[in-house]
Amino acid sequence: MICPFCGFSNTKVIITREVAKFNEVKRRRECENCKRRFTTYERIERNLPTIIKKDATKENFSREKLITAIQKAAGKRRINNENIQEICKTVEITLEERDTAEVTSMEIGKITMRELKKYDKIAYIRFASEYRAYTELKEFVNEIEELLKDEQE
């Protein structure tokens, strides 16, 4: 592992912990050159489908892009980083279970919205407004009315 501070290629692992919730290994490392410490995470590389975007271009699934989109929607809300990681893990597992080579960005949006709705309704609405690209206020109001109806049931 290369030190992110000085670029030296030898680092030693000081502590290793399994993060069972995310199926990851967390390692605390120390650079043998500058003696600075940093944390790395290892997780299983999933066999995820290629994403077909709205403009018909294709790209690989990016966990980082999904995290950024959720963070943007959840800004100043009660969703913490652990919740965001759980949502991403659920999206990845759902995609992996579909066992298809390609999936649309619309499908990823639907899965993400379903999971986000469980944590915070406002973040859900924010994400939906970006994902669905509402063009009229009535569409936005309809989404809120659906949420209110769900809460009453």
Secondary structure, DSSP 8 states (H G I E B T S, - for coil): ---TTT--S-EEEEEEEEEGGGTEEEEEEEETTT--EEEEEEE------EEE-TTS-EEE--HHHHHHHHHHHTTTSS--HHHHHHHHHHHHHHHHHHT-SEEEHHHHHHHHHHHHHHH-HHHHHHHHHHHTT--SHHHHHHHHHHHHHHHH-
